[in-house]
Amino acid sequence: GGSGAGPRGAAMAAAAPRWRERLFALYFLSHIPITALIDLQPLLPAGIFPRALTDLLQQYATSFRDPMMLQPPEWFKAFIYCEAFLQLPFFPIAAYAFLKGGCRWIRTPAIIYSTHVATTLFAILAHILFHDFSKSEHVGPQTLRERLVLLSIYLPYLLIPLLILFTMLCNPHYKHVEKRKRK
């Protein structure tokens, strides 16, 4: 939005932030196949997913030293269940709202989603930074550089929800929800 003086500036500030809505739509659309094809693998029995997808997960986990995706701790598994049953059904709804643009009804669900995801990401990022992975069955990050590389994979999943939260709370378009008229 704009913050210029005069009527044009006020109109721009009240308009929906289109570039952010497009970013959010892309984020939610891209999340659907990532969640369904990659993130849910640790929850389901081996053999359900095609070999190419299990190989892709294995290659990712090895390349980026992410043992959590191959052998998730119970707390991480709980986050994957949240992703499966709370977030995945929300992704197409949010993608629709942000693609359409200007949908004020998405404000409360987006606040709930972004707060939930940011909270889970803080735990994941702290684990990446501070956990001793030397006893992991699968190779985890050992050096600070390896930890920062893995951190950079997860970081967008904190930053974009924080931008969604900021937009829903601070942008005038979403802040002022119109009251329904009583008949």
C-alpha positions as CSV (number, residue, x, y, z in Angstrom):
1,G,0.0,0.0,0.0
2,G,1.0,3.7,-0.2
3,S,1.4,6.1,2.6
4,G,1.3,9.3,0.5
5,A,-0.7,12.3,1.4
6,G,-4.0,13.2,-0.1
7,P,-7.0,11.1,-1.3
8,R,-4.9,8.9,-3.6
9,G,-2.5,7.9,-0.8
10,A,-5.5,7.1,1.5
11,A,-7.1,5.0,-1.2
12,M,-3.9,3.1,-1.8
13,A,-3.4,2.5,1.9
14,A,-7.0,1.1,2.1
15,A,-6.6,-1.1,-0.9
16,A,-5.7,-4.7,-0.5
17,P,-1.9,-5.2,-0.8
18,R,-2.0,-7.1,-4.1
19,W,1.7,-8.1,-4.3
20,R,1.5,-9.6,-0.9
21,E,-1.8,-11.4,-1.7
22,R,-0.2,-12.9,-4.8
23,L,2.8,-14.0,-2.7
24,F,0.5,-15.5,-0.1
25,A,-1.5,-17.3,-2.8
26,L,1.7,-18.8,-4.3
27,Y,2.8,-19.8,-0.8
28,F,-0.4,-21.6,-0.1
29,L,-0.7,-23.2,-3.6
30,S,2.9,-24.5,-3.4
31,H,2.3,-25.8,0.1
32,I,-0.4,-28.3,-1.1
33,P,1.9,-30.6,-3.1
34,I,4.8,-30.2,-0.7
35,T,2.7,-31.2,2.2
36,A,0.8,-34.0,0.5
37,L,3.8,-35.6,-1.3
38,I,6.8,-34.9,0.9
39,D,5.9,-33.7,4.5
40,L,3.3,-36.4,5.2
41,Q,5.7,-39.3,4.3
42,P,7.0,-39.8,7.9
43,L,3.4,-40.3,9.1
44,L,2.3,-42.9,6.6
45,P,3.5,-46.5,6.3
46,A,6.4,-47.2,4.0
47,G,5.4,-48.2,0.5
48,I,2.4,-45.9,0.2
49,F,4.4,-43.2,-1.7
50,P,6.0,-43.9,-5.1
51,R,9.7,-44.6,-5.0
52,A,10.6,-41.3,-6.8
53,L,9.0,-39.4,-3.9
54,T,10.6,-41.4,-1.1
55,D,13.9,-41.0,-3.0
56,L,13.3,-37.2,-3.2
57,L,12.8,-37.0,0.5
58,Q,15.9,-39.1,1.2
59,Q,18.0,-37.0,-1.1
60,Y,16.7,-33.8,0.5
61,A,17.3,-35.1,4.1
62,T,20.9,-36.2,3.1
63,S,21.8,-33.1,1.2
64,F,20.5,-30.6,3.8
65,R,21.2,-32.9,6.8
66,D,17.6,-32.9,8.0
67,P,17.2,-36.1,10.1
68,M,13.8,-34.7,11.4
69,M,12.1,-35.6,8.1
70,L,13.5,-39.2,8.1
71,Q,13.1,-40.0,11.8
72,P,10.9,-37.2,13.3
73,P,11.0,-36.8,17.1
74,E,7.5,-37.1,18.6
75,W,7.1,-33.3,19.0
76,F,8.0,-32.8,15.3
77,K,5.5,-35.6,14.4
78,A,2.8,-33.7,16.2
79,F,3.6,-30.7,14.1
80,I,3.2,-32.9,10.9
81,Y,-0.2,-34.1,12.2
82,C,-1.2,-30.4,12.6
83,E,0.0,-29.8,9.1
84,A,-2.0,-32.7,7.8
85,F,-5.3,-32.1,9.6
86,L,-5.4,-28.3,10.2
87,Q,-3.2,-26.7,7.7
88,L,-3.7,-28.8,4.5
89,P,-7.5,-28.3,4.4
90,F,-6.8,-24.5,4.9
91,F,-4.3,-24.2,2.0
92,P,-6.8,-24.2,-0.9
93,I,-9.2,-21.9,1.0
94,A,-6.4,-19.4,1.7
95,A,-5.0,-19.7,-1.9
96,Y,-8.5,-19.0,-3.2
97,A,-9.0,-15.9,-0.9
98,F,-5.6,-14.4,-1.7
99,L,-5.8,-15.2,-5.5
100,K,-9.3,-13.6,-5.6
101,G,-7.9,-10.7,-3.5
102,G,-9.6,-8.3,-1.1
103,C,-11.4,-11.1,0.8
104,R,-11.7,-9.7,4.3
105,W,-13.2,-12.9,5.6
106,I,-9.8,-14.6,5.5
107,R,-8.5,-12.3,8.2
108,T,-9.3,-14.4,11.3
109,P,-8.4,-17.8,9.8
110,A,-5.1,-16.3,8.5
111,I,-4.3,-14.8,11.9
112,I,-4.9,-18.3,13.5
113,Y,-2.9,-20.1,10.8
114,S,0.1,-17.7,10.9
115,T,0.3,-17.6,14.7
116,H,0.1,-21.4,14.9
117,V,2.8,-21.9,12.2
118,A,5.1,-19.2,13.5
119,T,4.9,-20.9,17.0
120,T,5.8,-24.3,15.5
121,L,8.6,-22.8,13.5
122,F,10.3,-21.2,16.5
123,A,10.5,-24.7,18.1
124,I,11.9,-26.2,14.9
125,L,14.5,-23.4,14.4
126,A,15.6,-23.7,18.0
127,H,16.0,-27.4,17.6
128,I,18.1,-26.9,14.4
129,L,20.3,-24.4,16.1
130,F,20.8,-26.0,19.5
131,H,20.1,-29.8,19.4
132,D,23.1,-32.2,19.6
133,F,22.6,-34.3,16.4
134,S,25.7,-36.4,17.0
135,K,23.5,-39.2,18.4
136,S,21.0,-39.2,15.5
137,E,20.6,-42.3,13.4
138,H,20.4,-40.1,10.3
139,V,23.1,-37.4,9.7
140,G,22.1,-34.1,11.1
141,P,23.9,-30.7,10.9
142,Q,27.2,-30.6,12.8
143,T,28.8,-27.3,11.9
144,L,27.3,-23.9,12.3
145,R,27.3,-23.6,8.5
146,E,25.3,-26.8,8.1
147,R,22.9,-25.6,10.8
148,L,22.4,-22.3,9.0
149,V,21.8,-24.0,5.6
150,L,19.1,-26.2,7.2
151,L,17.7,-23.1,9.0
152,S,17.5,-21.3,5.6
153,I,15.2,-24.2,4.3
154,Y,12.7,-23.7,7.2
155,L,13.0,-19.9,7.5
156,P,10.5,-18.9,4.7
157,Y,7.9,-21.0,6.6
158,L,8.4,-18.6,9.5
159,L,8.8,-15.3,7.6
160,I,5.9,-15.6,5.2
161,P,3.4,-16.5,8.0
162,L,4.8,-13.5,10.0
163,L,4.2,-11.3,6.9
164,I,0.6,-12.7,6.7
165,L,0.1,-11.9,10.4
166,F,1.5,-8.4,10.0
167,T,-0.7,-7.8,6.9
168,M,-3.9,-9.1,8.6
169,L,-3.2,-7.0,11.8
170,C,-1.8,-3.8,10.4
171,N,-3.1,-3.3,6.8
172,P,-6.2,-1.0,6.9
173,H,-7.9,-3.1,4.2
174,Y,-8.0,-6.1,6.6
175,K,-8.1,-4.3,9.9
176,H,-11.5,-2.7,9.3
177,V,-14.0,-5.4,8.7
178,E,-17.3,-4.0,7.6
179,K,-20.2,-4.5,10.1
180,R,-23.3,-6.3,8.6
181,K,-26.4,-4.2,8.5
182,R,-29.3,-5.3,10.6
183,K,-32.6,-5.5,8.9
